[in-house]
């Protein structure tokens, strides 16, 4: 009973409830007094209410709609585009029809009220600027019909739900530097690869999917079977980007937070090295441990951006613990780029231990004092530079291209 009363007086039915109360009041008063004007008012209301319901019912019949969502993956700063089309198949126009493709994308506005002539269609384009990284839902398309008095409301959902993955923004870092690792002799660290490089290492039998420009014709003529060349990568130090996602050290909110700055820096550093054909790996510990082993190429960059799109500072693992637990992955041919807003020195011992073993490291230290925190990185910065660990300091509002430049930031030098 209580639920029925609440439903009757809900925001969507409040107007209808009020009209019905007026109708009942007019009926009782009219029969009690015989006043002719009240009888006229009863007739008008009694005809208007069914007419309004019939209009709403008709507006949602004989109508088709579809939405073509052009964007499945994009990057912050780009636009998500969708094309919405509504077709009227009846011989009467559709009026006051509200069309919306709901989404949790920040800034998404697709609601529109349209009038569709008989046997015609309407279509329009909706462009949504992408302001925040993450995974967002689109749809299903919602058609809502209402009457001019707001008495009735009928909703139809068309199509299904889709998702859009928004990658973090990438900033060019033309002057970014990290200490190069000490590689031993080249031959020991050569790796087989499916890329074509100047280093041909041997031949093997042709396999479906091999490019024709890899065929070794001399061996093919000698053996009578198609043979292809195999290649090796030039020796290069592995770059590990380690992003600290511990909840305790995060400062700021939403776009102006150390979390967002850290993700943007991690994406930019990975992009910087991958476009220079360096093997890059990623390690984070937010909701869980995410490790991408160092690889080269655009596909690796895509995997890194996908991981960073869903990276949030909700972890409980301190940076020092992460470095010590995963130290087996870091050898003398490894360079670490650590991105953190932690100002305590608990993780300093871990990174010093790695550098003593021959691992080279650079630290991007986010200054939490500029993100509404009372923690200062000054003491830690001095300890890092005293340990010959190259250190960048990034503050809220900094231009990352300039802040991640040794000459612009006064970053600590390293010993060759």
Secondary structure, DSSP 8 states (H G I E B T S, - for coil): -HHHHHHHTSTTTHHHHHHHHHHHHHHHHHHHH--HHHHHHHHHHHHHHHHHHHHHHHHTSSEEEEEEE--SEEETTSEEEEEEEEEE-SSS-EEEEEEEEEE-STT----EEEEE-TT-EEEEEEEEE--S-EEEEEEEEEEEEE-TTS--EEEEEES--EEEEEE------TT----------GGGG-EEESS--SEEEEEEE--TT--GGGB-HHHHHHHSS-EEEEEEE----EEEEEE--BGGG--EETTEEHHHHHHHHHHHHHHHHHTTT--EEEEEESSSEEEEEEE-SHHHHHHHHHHHHT--S-B---HHHHHHHTGGG--TTEEEEEEE---SSTTHHHHHHHHHTT-EEEEEEE-GGGTT-S---HHHHHHHHHTT-EEEEE-TT--HHHHT-HHHHT------
